[in-house]
Amino acid sequence: MLFNILKICMSFITGYLFIKWCPVIELLSISDIIVKLVLNPIQFFASSLAFMSGLIISADLIKKEALLLAAFFHGEYSQEILAIPIHIAGIYFLSTIGIWQTIIFLCSALIYGMLSIDFSESRRAPW
């Protein structure tokens, strides 16, 4: 449980850093974006690094939360399911800072997290 809370905190921090360092939303034209990236490559690199690390952490959280919800609906209960509202609250706070970056961050994590779920073990016959 503590490890999941730590992952949620890291996901929030990396999402926040991605939102603060991402220059895309501030600028209106594609040429302004390219000029900003060329003139300030460290900020772009740091933003990309925060995005990728946050994506991996959030995708792992989403994968674990989806499996916990599936187990919950089959009658198995774990206290780790209580971390889901904390993760949702973190996503909400990120959306108050930058809605479009949060949407990109969350959709990417959802897609990557859902693609990494392996249900084959639960579908196998017991013999």
N, C-alpha and C positions, 0 to 999 in steps of 0.2 A: 504494500500500500504506500509506504513511504517513497519507494522507488518511482511509483507512478506520479506522486505529487511532485517529485523532483523533475520528472520528465515534463510535466505540465508547466512548471516554472521555467524550465529551459525552453520549451516551445513558445511561451509568452515572451521571454527575453529575446529570442532570435526573431520572432515575428515583429516585435517592437523595433529592433535594430534594422530589420529589412524595411519597415515602413519609414523610419527616419532617414535611412541612407539612400533610399530609392529616388532617383531624380526624375522619374518618368511622369509622375502626376503633376509636378510643378510646371512643367513646360508644355507648350501647346503644339508645336510643330515637330516633325520628325528630324528636321535639320538642327533644331535647338537641342534635341535629345542627343544626337550624335556628337555635336560640338561639346556638350557638357561631359559626355563619356570620354571623349578624346582628351579634353583638357583636365579632367579629374578622374583618372582611371582607378585610383586607389579607393575612392568612394564606391565606384561601380563594383570593383572586386570584392570589397567588404560587404556590400549589399548582396551580391551573388552568393558569397560564402554563408552569410546569415540565412539567406533564403534556402539554400540547399540543406544546411544542417537542421534548420527548423522544419523543413519538409520531411526529412527522414524521421525526426523525432515525432512530429505530429502524425505522420502516417503510421508509425508503430503504435502510437496511442490509439488512433482510430481503429486499427486492426484489433487491438486488444479489447477495446470497448465494444466493437461489433461482436466479437466472440463472447464477451461477458453478457451482452444483451441476449444473444442467442441461447446461452446457457440459462439465463434468468427465465426466459420464456419456456424453457423445458423443465423448470422447477428447481434448478440448482441456484443457490444464492451464495454470493461471495461479498465480503465487505468492500472489495475493490470497485464494485459498481458505484459506490458513493463518490468516486473521483470523476465520474462523467459530468455532473453539474458544475464542478470546479473547472473542468476543461471548457465547457460551454460558456461559463462566465469569463474565462480568459479570452475566448474568441470574441465575446461581446465587447470587452474593453479594448481589444485591438481594433474592432470596427469603429469605435468612437474616435480613434486616432486617425485612421485612414481606411475608409470603406473599400476603395477599389483594390488597394494592396492586400487587404484582408481577404477579399473575395478571391483574388488570384492565389493567395497563400492557402486558403482553406480548400478551394476546389482542387488544386494540385495535390494537396495532402489527402483529400478524400479519394481521388482517383487512384493515387499510388497505394494508399492503405487498403482500399477495397480490392485492388488487383493482387495484392500480396496475401490475401486470405486463402488458406488452403483447407477446403472442406473435405478433401478426399479421405482423410483419416476417419471422419465421423460417418462417412457413407459406406465404409467397408463392412463386410459381413464379419460376425464375431469368430468365425472359424478360420 
